[in-house]
Each structure stands twice: as structure tokens, then as C-alpha cells.
Amino acid sequence: MNRYLGLCWLAIAFCFAAVLPAFAQQETHAKPRAHDLGVPFDGKPGPLNAITDVAGVTVGHTTLTSGEGKLQIGKGPVRTGVTAVLPRGLDSMMNPVFAGWWSLNGNGEMTGTTWVEESGFLEGPVMITNTHSVGVVRDAVIQWRVAHGKPDPTGYWWSLPLVAETWDGWLNDINGFHVKPEHAFHAIDSAHGGAVEEGNVGGGTGMVCNGFKGGIGTSSRKLDEKSGGYTVGVLVQCNYGTKDNLRIAGIPVGREIAADDPYASASFVNDDHGSIIVVVATDAPLVAHQLKRLARRVSLGLGRNGSISGNGSGDIFIAFSTANSGAAATDHVVDLKMLPNDKLGPVFASTVQATEEAVVNAMVAAETMTGIENHKVVALPHDKLRAVLKKYNRLTQ
């Protein structure tokens, strides 16, 4: 009997070890962020300088990395994943938030936005993955909700999940369909407040940004009490832009730092292509049409970093407010709070500032990665970034 139990535990341990790499997460050791390198930004960040500074917002990742060398479709190499942003944590499924979305350039996908536009609400999480995994993640969110009885414990009748994407096919076996439902489940179930993992994690694992390694980045801004004391948080999955256009702190950093173009062997080497998904969260009491206006301001933050939003880029943004809890009630008239339009200026400014910094944080956190066919994308070198900013007298320390 003891031998039998021992074999059972050995089998369980083997299975767990086999599954664990599929849910590999970013190491939790502290990494430098842009402000740690002395990069100057406008505005005052929240305590974490992350989207989770907006109370109730949680973020989870599933990171998939395996294999190396020659591409074998269906086998790898794999450099991809899923990221989940939950506006009210797990209560997001039952307590929708006011939301608005905006497409700066539509060569991309964000499902569920027609209902956001029509209803003014976002119900459930914002999921971000790679271009060819949108369908499986969308269906997985519905599966998760049905399995958890949210919001109706007797069975959920319909759902229009919001799932966005950027293309990781330069590093990842994108046609191997390695993202599975359980990876979306894990991103939702592991979502947490506090510090947010950045760089080569979740949906951002295999992404390229402005000629360097991209991925997930986040930032926040805290308004002063005169402006309401509200918080604005931003999370990006960045996979856009060209090296020559890259600006950091107003300086043409991309032209100053010598580095091989990751797409040098591709036919689209000179094109501004790729995509960026941006999620904006705030606790300011904004309603749907105001949040659409907020989503538009993301464009200005990207412009600060040199984006021209090229024809081949999918630049799509969603903004939501965690204020007005219970606003989607169906059985009674709801009383709402709404920030006057004349008071929106500081919220707009914070969105621009946090977007600018979130992109740079993604690039600073990202690490050099080699993927399919030994395609290599180098990380933005911290020492060279500091040297360039020092040359232009733009370092804060």
C-alpha cells in the first residue's frame, strides 16, 4: 500500500511539474523602473505607480515560454500569454463599470466594444493576448463565468467579453495556438492588487516596441485635492512603433542608441506597424461619454513617445471608472455622480502622463528575448538610455 501511495504521489508531482511551466510568472524580485533610472515625467504618481493604485483594480498574467530555435508550428518556440485586468476584482462580473473606448488606428481587435459603445458599460474583465488567440480567450471568459455562476448562479445566458490583442508572431509560434482556456482562467484567478509585473509577462511576453523589447507596462497619477484627489491608472501592452521615432523625455533616444533592428530581415522593416492596447482606469466619477473622451487622450501620451500610429498598427484603448458602484442595476432608478466637464482637464492630463510613462516602464522592464528562427529582440539598454538623457541634461538624478 505504501509503495502504491508513493507511486501516486510521484505521478501527481510529475504532472504538476509538467503543468507548472505553462503558468510561469515573472520573477518577483524588484526591477528598476523608468523613474529609478532618472527618466523625468510630468505629474505625481500614486503609491505603486500602477493601474492598481485605483482601488479595486486587479491584474493577473499567464506567461508561456518554451522551446528555442527553428519554428515548428504547433510545437514552438512559444513566447506568448494572457493578461487580465479586472475593474472591481472578481466583483467585476456582477457589478459593471461605466466605460468608453477609442480606436486611433484600427488594424487590430478588441471584442465586445460595440456593446460598450451602445450600453456605456464594461461587464467583466479586460483580457489581452496575441492576435490569433483572441477567440479562445473570449470563449474562455464565458466558460469561466458559467463555471462560477456569475452573475446568475442558475446559469449565465449571454456574454460579450472584451478581449484585445497585439501580434507576437516575430518571436512566438503564433499559428501554433498555444494559448488555451486554462491560461485565461489562470490570468483571471491570479489577478491581484499591489505591484504589477511588467515587461516580458502575460500577453506582452513576445512583443516588440520601438525597435526594442516591449511588453506590459503600467503607471498612475494622483490628482491634487483641489482637482478632486482622484487617481488615474494606465496599463499598456505595447508592440508598436519604430526605433527612429522613439522619444523618451522628449529626446530622440532611438536615433541616439545604436542597436540592430529586430525586423532587419523582414519585408516590413521600414514600416511603422504593430499595435498597442491601452487600459485606463480611474476612480473619478465619469460616465460613458466622458470616458470615451478620456480614451482619446491616450493618443497624446503615445505621441509624446514618438508614435505616428502607422497604417499597420492597431492602437485601441478602453477607459473605465470604478465610481458609481451599482449603476447597472436593473430593478430601480439609479442616482449617479458625474464630474463636470469643466473639471476634466486634470484627469485628461493625468491620462496623457501615465500613458507616456507606462510605455517607457514596459520597455525598461523588458528583457532581451530570442524566439522563433532565433529572432532576437534586445532590451532597451539602461546605461545607454541614461547616457543619452544625461547628454541632453534630462536626467533627474
Secondary structure as UniProt FT lines:
FT   HELIX           2..19
FT   HELIX           20..23
FT   HELIX           34..37
FT   HELIX           51..53
FT   TURN            55..56
FT   STRAND          58..66
FT   TURN            73..75
FT   STRAND          78..86
FT   TURN            87..88
FT   HELIX           89..93
FT   STRAND          97..106
FT   TURN            111..112
FT   HELIX           113..119
FT   STRAND          121..122
FT   STRAND          126..130
FT   HELIX           131..133
FT   HELIX           134..148
FT   TURN            153..154
FT   STRAND          162..166
FT   TURN            169..171
FT   HELIX           174..176
FT   HELIX           181..189
FT   HELIX           202..204
FT   TURN            205..206
FT   STRAND          208..209
FT   TURN            210..211
FT   STRAND          212..213
FT   STRAND          215..222
FT   HELIX           225..227
FT   STRAND          231..240
FT   TURN            243..245
FT   TURN            249..250
FT   HELIX           253..256
FT   TURN            262..265
FT   TURN            267..270
FT   STRAND          273..282
FT   HELIX           288..304
FT   TURN            305..306
FT   STRAND          312..321
FT   TURN            325..328
FT   HELIX           341..343
FT   HELIX           345..365
FT   STRAND          369..370
FT   TURN            373..374
FT   STRAND          376..377
FT   HELIX           382..391
FT   TURN            392..393
//
